[in-house]
Amino acid sequence: MSTTLQTEISNHVATIRLNRPEVFNSFNREMALALQTILDDMEKNDAVRAIVLTGNGKAFCAGQDLKEVTSAEQNPGFKKILEEHYNPIIQRLRAIEKPIIAAVNGVAAGAGANIALACDVVIATEQASFIQAFSKIGLIPDSGGTFFLPRLIGFQKASALMMLGDKVSASEAEKLGMIYKVVAAEDFSEVIQNTAAQLAQMPTKALGMTKRLLNESMTNDMTAQLELEGKLQIEAAQSDDYAEGVDAFVNKRKPNFKGK
């Protein structure tokens, strides 16, 4: 198993830690492929009902390890990096029908920022920041940045941040609607744990369908989206969690969802 990641599962929550703190958790090929494998494992594991993605050390993720792409021996080339590293990671983050929290513990730059923004719930410590760093070295935003960021904060603001490469503080990111919440550093771990625990106790199947609807809403027109809502609502109404939720509501008790 790769040492570039650390994974633990507790109380139906899988926590994945990017573990290259000496290079601010920047991605090399080993870590990119390992993350894909772990995400696949967590998708298949019925005991996992929520996922937390975070980083060890001072950074969440500084994006691509530039030493790898400038190494004559190790450089996989940008075609392989995009097609085999980042694009599959983004696709997995959106396709897994379980809630994924990006716990942004420090700087999130380049691909690291866009990987965070592809997650379902982004919570950042007040010390965190987000940087579309690509223009600083003559590249264009990748890892879904040009897809997600304009939809999160609007075309004009996204365009400026991508072209100018400004650093966005966690508090500003929250105000822009780029992330869900910013919390004080001393409360960060507790907030992440509580949010993940809450999501893991909710009706996982319905949350997964909600995620699927949000994905489809990116390209559907209203009629197609209404039709899909109807189809999935009928499916949700046949779930064990729906029956449990209604019974709990009628009997004024806390529901015990099983994610089925």
C-alpha positions in Angstrom: 0.0 0.0 0.0 1.3 3.5 -0.9 2.6 5.7 2.0 1.4 8.8 0.1 -2.0 8.4 1.6 -3.4 7.4 5.0 -6.8 6.0 5.4 -9.0 5.1 8.4 -12.6 4.0 8.8 -14.5 4.7 12.0 -18.3 4.9 12.6 -19.1 4.7 8.9 -16.8 7.5 8.0 -13.7 7.0 5.9 -11.0 9.6 6.3 -8.4 9.9 3.5 -5.3 12.0 4.3 -2.9 13.1 1.6 0.4 12.3 3.1 3.3 14.1 1.4 3.6 17.0 3.9 7.2 17.7 3.0 6.0 18.9 -0.4 2.6 20.4 0.8 0.8 17.2 -0.4 1.5 17.9 -4.0 0.5 15.1 -6.3 2.9 12.7 -8.0 1.8 9.7 -10.0 2.0 7.3 -7.1 -0.4 9.4 -5.0 -2.8 10.1 -7.8 -3.2 6.5 -8.7 -3.4 5.5 -5.0 -6.2 8.0 -4.4 -8.2 6.5 -7.3 -7.8 3.0 -5.8 -8.9 4.1 -2.3 -11.9 6.0 -3.7 -12.9 2.9 -5.6 -12.5 0.8 -2.4 -14.6 3.3 -0.3 -17.3 3.4 -3.0 -17.7 -0.4 -2.8 -17.5 -0.6 1.0 -21.0 -0.7 2.4 -19.7 0.2 5.9 -18.6 3.6 4.5 -21.4 6.1 4.4 -19.4 9.3 4.3 -15.8 10.2 3.1 -13.5 13.0 4.4 -10.6 14.1 2.2 -7.9 16.2 3.9 -4.2 16.7 4.1 -1.4 16.0 6.6 0.8 18.9 7.7 0.3 22.6 6.9 -1.3 22.2 3.4 -4.4 20.5 1.9 -2.8 20.1 -1.5 -0.4 22.3 -3.5 -1.4 20.7 -6.8 1.0 19.0 -9.1 4.5 18.2 -7.9 6.6 20.2 -10.3 9.7 18.2 -9.6 8.0 15.3 -11.2 7.1 17.1 -14.4 10.6 18.6 -14.8 12.4 15.3 -14.2 13.8 13.6 -17.2 13.4 10.2 -15.6 10.0 10.5 -13.9 8.0 13.0 -16.0 4.8 11.2 -17.1 3.9 14.1 -19.5 0.8 16.3 -19.2 -1.4 14.1 -21.4 -0.9 11.2 -19.0 -1.2 13.4 -15.9 -4.6 14.7 -17.0 -6.0 11.6 -18.5 -4.7 9.1 -15.9 -4.3 11.3 -12.8 -6.6 14.3 -12.3 -9.5 13.7 -14.6 -10.2 10.2 -13.2 -10.0 11.6 -9.6 -12.6 14.4 -10.4 -14.9 11.9 -12.1 -14.7 9.5 -9.1 -15.4 12.3 -6.6 -18.6 13.2 -8.5 -19.7 9.7 -9.3 -19.4 8.1 -5.8 -23.0 8.3 -4.5 -21.8 9.0 -0.9 -21.2 12.5 0.6 -17.6 13.6 0.4 -16.2 16.4 2.6 -13.1 18.3 1.6 -11.6 19.3 4.9 -9.2 22.0 3.7 -6.7 22.3 6.5 -4.3 24.7 4.7 -3.4 26.0 1.3 -5.3 24.4 -1.7 -3.5 25.5 -4.9 -3.9 24.5 -8.5 -5.3 21.0 -8.9 -5.5 20.8 -5.2 -8.0 23.7 -5.1 -10.1 22.2 -7.8 -10.1 18.7 -6.3 -11.5 20.4 -3.1 -14.2 22.3 -5.1 -15.3 19.0 -6.7 -16.3 17.6 -3.3 -19.8 17.8 -2.0 -19.2 19.8 1.2 -16.1 22.0 1.5 -15.1 23.1 5.0 -11.9 25.1 5.6 -10.0 26.2 8.5 -9.6 30.0 8.8 -5.9 29.5 8.0 -6.7 27.9 4.6 -6.5 29.6 1.2 -7.4 28.8 -2.4 -5.3 29.7 -5.4 -5.9 29.1 -9.1 -2.1 29.1 -9.5 -1.9 27.9 -13.1 -1.4 31.2 -14.8 1.6 31.9 -12.6 3.6 29.2 -14.6 1.9 29.6 -18.0 -0.7 26.9 -17.7 -4.5 26.8 -17.8 -6.8 25.6 -15.0 -7.5 21.9 -15.1 -9.0 19.3 -12.8 -12.5 20.6 -13.5 -11.7 24.1 -12.3 -13.2 25.8 -15.4 -16.3 23.7 -14.9 -17.0 24.1 -11.2 -15.6 27.5 -10.3 -17.8 29.6 -12.6 -20.9 27.7 -11.4 -19.9 28.3 -7.8 -19.0 32.0 -7.8 -20.0 33.3 -11.3 -18.3 33.8 -14.6 -16.6 37.2 -14.0 -15.2 36.4 -10.6 -13.9 33.0 -11.7 -12.3 34.5 -14.8 -10.5 37.1 -12.8 -9.2 34.6 -10.2 -8.0 32.2 -12.9 -6.2 34.9 -14.9 -4.8 36.9 -12.0 -4.0 33.9 -9.8 -5.1 35.8 -6.6 -5.0 34.0 -3.3 -8.4 33.7 -1.8 -8.7 33.5 2.0 -11.0 30.9 3.5 -13.3 33.7 4.8 -13.5 35.3 1.4 -14.1 31.9 -0.2 -17.1 31.4 2.1 -18.5 34.9 1.3 -18.2 34.1 -2.5 -20.0 30.9 -2.1 -16.9 28.9 -3.2 -17.0 26.8 0.0 -19.7 25.8 2.5 -18.1 27.0 5.7 -14.9 28.4 7.4 -14.2 27.5 11.0 -11.6 28.6 13.6 -8.5 26.4 13.6 -9.1 25.2 17.2 -12.6 24.0 16.2 -11.7 22.5 12.8 -11.2 18.9 13.7 -14.4 18.8 15.8 -16.5 20.4 13.1 -15.2 18.0 10.5 -15.9 15.0 12.7 -19.4 16.2 13.7 -20.3 17.0 10.1 -19.0 13.7 8.8 -20.8 11.8 11.6 -24.1 13.6 10.7 -23.8 12.7 7.1 -22.9 9.1 7.9 -26.1 8.7 9.9 -28.3 10.2 7.2 -30.1 8.2 4.4 -27.1 7.5 2.2 -29.2 6.3 -0.7 -31.2 9.5 -0.9 -28.0 11.6 -0.5 -26.5 9.7 -3.4 -29.5 10.4 -5.5 -29.3 14.1 -4.6 -25.7 14.1 -5.8 -26.7 12.4 -9.0 -29.4 15.1 -9.6 -26.9 17.9 -8.9 -24.5 16.4 -11.4 -27.2 16.1 -14.1 -28.4 19.6 -13.4 -25.2 20.9 -14.8 -26.3 20.1 -18.3 -30.1 19.2 -18.1 -32.8 21.6 -19.1 -35.7 22.1 -16.7 -37.9 19.5 -18.3 -35.3 16.8 -18.2 -34.4 17.7 -14.6 -38.0 17.5 -13.5 -38.3 14.1 -15.2 -35.2 12.8 -13.4 -36.4 14.2 -10.1 -39.6 12.3 -10.5 -37.9 9.0 -11.4 -35.5 9.2 -8.5 -38.1 10.3 -6.0 -40.2 7.2 -6.8 -37.1 5.1 -6.3 -36.3 6.9 -3.0 -39.8 6.3 -1.8 -39.3 2.6 -2.1 -36.2 2.6 0.2 -36.0 1.3 3.7 -34.7 4.7 4.9 -37.9 6.4 3.6 -40.0 4.0 5.6 -37.9 4.5 8.7 -38.0 8.3 8.3 -41.7 8.4 8.0 -42.2 6.1 10.9 -39.8 8.1 13.0 -41.6 11.3 12.1 -45.1 9.9 12.9 -43.9 8.5 16.2 -41.8 11.6 17.2 -38.5 9.7 17.5 -35.1 10.0 16.0 -34.7 8.0 12.8 -32.2 5.2 12.6 -31.2 5.2 8.9 -29.2 2.3 7.5 -28.4 3.8 4.1 -30.6 1.4 2.2 
